[in-house]
Amino acid sequence: MKASAREILLIKTGELALKGLNRGTFEAILMKNLRHRLRPIGPCVLRKAQSAIYVEPQSPSFDMDEACERVAKVFGIAAYSRACVVSKEIRAILEAAAEYLEDDLLAAKTFKVEAKRSDKAFPLQSPAICEQAGEYLLERYPHLRVDVHHPELLVMVEIRDFGAYIHARQLPGAGGMPVGSAGRVGLLISGGIDSPVAGYMMAKRGLELLGIHFASPPYTSERAEMKVTSLLEQVASYAGHIELQIVPFTRIQEEIQRTCPEDLFTLIMRRFMMRIATQIGRAEGCGALVTGESVGQVASQTLAALACTDEAAGLPVFRPLIGMDKEEIIAVSRRIETFEISIQPYEDCCTVFTPRHPRTRPKLEKLLEAEAALDAQPLIDEALANVRRVSV
């Protein structure tokens, strides 16, 4: 594409079109998220009309390549295109298509023109625009031939309110709903593969994330905390700003180990996590907690074990990976580029106190009996009083 043309980003929204009277609220959140993501690149103007958002650079230094990379990760966007903008005159449209798409037209052997006429005041209807554009491009690039079924290059001409837009390819966006449009959740984030993927999937549904990490120094290292921060930084490239709260968990785990039956260590530990995460979540305006659990993946994720864990939570618990197997989860983690961080060899608190023979079919009454030996609330209060906050 010719860099000299006046370029914009033409963004198409997806599910937002189905929101009826609430659509404006969702679009406003998406516009806010886009401005935040694009601000570091340089000045630009955003405006919306006709189910599209227009990003117009206001400086020659505005990096369109980086802008595309950032826009591709913004939830709420179905597709986007780099487009050339010209006046709504057929001659200007034809010349711009031939010049702006020169590199693509030279590289292709077959092409097809599609036109969309949102501005019904434009004198030519869509079939006539396609016919004239096709004839003009064949004259300018005689090596081309038309293929209406399987073209190598699709030339798009869109007649809209603010001008005529020419582009060659429409790239897929991240989909989903704008982050912040569905509320806030507390994400229990470990250093493993699953929880970052769970956070990504919930952010895709419009939920703002608050990270909650349990650290057990000296059993877990500073590098383990750095690993969690790196994971959230990668998730934040999709989910936007994430605050991380790091909960000191050593005292609680040592007391569980000293007082409770070994086969119940993991379940009692997770119940404490749920209690603490609930108190943090309520204080921070979260409507639910999110974990990376999947049915049957480990001993603490059987149906009976999950029910015992949920009994200790005071907020709804969302488990977006619940029906996925490990390979499916890994595939998503590779796509969002958290996998290589997750497999770094730094243990989290969930792995350092693992019992040799964990209970897979626990009874709630047995757990409550074991917990009765602990002075739980002072331990929880001490942990909450020493929470550290990190901005990601």
Buried (B, 14 or more C-beta within 10 A) or exposed (E): BEEEBEBBBBBBBBBBEEBEEEBEEBBEBBBBBBEBBBEEBBEBEBEBEEBBBBBBBEEEEBBBEEBBEBBBBBBBBBBBBBBBBBEBEBEBBBBBBBBBBBEBBEEBEBBBBBBBBBBEEBEBEBEEBBEBBBEBBBEBBEEBEEBEEEBEBBBBBBBBEBBBBBBBBBEEBBEBBBBBBBEBBBBBBBBBBBBBBBBBBBBBBBBBBBBBBBBBEEBBBEEBBBBBBBBBBBBBBBBBEBBBBBBBBBBBBBBBBEBBBBBBBBBBBBBBBBBBBBBBBEEBEBBBBBBBBBBBBBBBBBEBBBEBBBEBBEBEBBBBBBEBEEEEBBEBBEEBEBBEBBEEEBBBBBBEBBBEEBBBEBEBEBBBEBBEEBEBEEBBEEBBEEBEEBEB
